[in-house]
């Protein structure tokens, strides 16, 4: 299992406002315990950004042994939904 390191400043800058408020006092380990553990055939292997709010974001996903890396500009949500869409899992964001 790959453990993602969350930079508190970067997380605060890019996370949706409601998630920032909900997780404001959590350590990275507590955040992972609350939001990161789940079962299923899709797993986030790696995540990175250029650090610029409008920069590029890279998401590497493992689809039951098939690894796919996607780079998308604009937002972390764009990178994640692009990775899922390109792998055949279209996602519609209903609320952000």
N, C-alpha and C positions, 0 to 999 in steps of 0.2 A: 504494500500500500504506500502510495506517495503522500507525504504530508506537505500541505501547502503552508507557506509562511505568509501571514497577513501583516502588512505594514499598516499600523494604525492610521497614520496620516493619509496614506493612499486610499485605504478603505473608506475613511470618512469623506474624502473628496469624491469618490465614484459611486458609493452605495446610495440607493434610493433613500430619501429623507426618512421615511417611516422605518426602514431597517437600521439607519444610523441611530435613531432615537431608541429603538427596541434593544439594540445591542451595545449601547454607549459604554456601559460599565463592564462588559465582558472582556476577558483576556482572549488572545488568539486561541488558546486551548479550549476555553469555555465555548467560544463561538463555534469551533469545529465540532465539539461534542453536541451542541444544540442543533446546528444546521448541516453539518458535514456528513454524518453517518447515515447512510440509507442503502438499502439493497436494490438490486436491479442490474440490467445488462449494460447500462451506460455509466461510465465512471470518469470523472475529471482527473486526468493524469498530471497536467501542468497548466500553469496560468502565468502570464506575464504582461506587462504593459511598458510603454515608452515613458510613462510617468507624466505625460502631457494629457490634459483632459480631452483634447481632440486628437490624440495620437493613435497609434496602432495598438491593438490588443491581440494577444495570441492565446488561443485555447487549444489544448491537446486533450482529446477525448479517446477513451478506450471503449469501443463498441463490441463487447464480448470477444476480446482478443484482436480486434481490428482497430489499430490506432490511426487517428486522423487529427492533423494539426491544421488550424485555420487562422489566418491573420485578417482582422477586419478593423477598419477605421471608424471612429465616431464614439463608440462606447463599449464597455464590457458586455452589455446585453447584446449588442450587434455581433460581437465576436462569438458569443455562445450560441445565439440563435443561428448564425451562419454555419457554424460547425455542425449543429444538429440538422439543419436543413440540407446541407450538402451530403450528409450521411443518410438521408432519407427519413428524417424525423422532423417534419415541419412543425414549428411552434408558433402559436399566435399569442402575442402578449395582450392580455385583456385589460390589465391595469398595471401602472408603474408608479 
